[in-house]
Amino acid sequence: MNELTYPVVITPLTADDGGGFAATVPDLPGCMSDGDTPEEALRNVREAIDAWIEMARELGHGIPEPTHTPLRAVG
């Protein structure tokens, strides 16, 4: 995993959305993943962060520094 640490927001998904949990990375627009449990969503979003950063580098885009906002549980 990349040396940068980004805040991740994990929220429960409704049954209409397939259940489980969504994990989003506010500092990286469009970077998200999901999983059946919060832990799985977090593991999966770590891979999404790596892929997001790799694609940004390939495209020559800047990579935002992670914010240091206190995290809180949602849901």
N, C-alpha and C positions, 0 to 999 in steps of 0.2 A: 504494500500500500504506500501511497505517496506520503512524503514526510510532513505535509501540511495536514492540519486537523480542522475539519469544518463542522459547525453545528449541524445536527440532523434533527428534524421534527418528525416524530412518529405518531400517526393518528389511526384510530380504528376505522375500517371500511364498513359500510353498511352491507347488509345481506344482498341488497340490490346491486351493489358494486362488487359482489363476489366474496365478501367477508375478508377476514385477515386484517393486515395492517399496511398502511402506506408509509414510506419513509421519503422525505423530501429534504433537499439541501438548499436552503434559501440563498446562500451565497453563490450558487452555481445554477443559473436559470435553466429550468427544464431537467435538472438532474434529480431523478427519483427512482424508486424501486418499491417492491412490496414483498410480503411474505405471510405465511400462516400465523406466525407469532411475532411479537416485537423484536425478539432476538434474531429471527430469520430475516426480517425486513432490514435490520441494521447490517447484518452480514452482506445481504444483497446490495444495499446501497453503497457499501464500501467499494464493491466492484464497479458500480455505476460512477462513483467519484473518479476512480482511476481511468475509466473509459472517457469520461467527460474531459478530464485534464489532457489525456493523450490526444483526443480529437482537437482540442483547442490549440495544442502545440503544433499539430500537423497543419492546421489552418492558419497558423501564425497569429492567433488571437492571444491577448493577455489572459493571465490566470489570476483571478481575484485573490487577495489575501483573505484568510478566514476571519470572520468577525469574532469577537469574544463576548457575545451576548449570553447572559445566563440562560441555561436551558430550563424548560418546564414541561411537565407532562400535559398532554392534551387529550381530552376525551374522558 
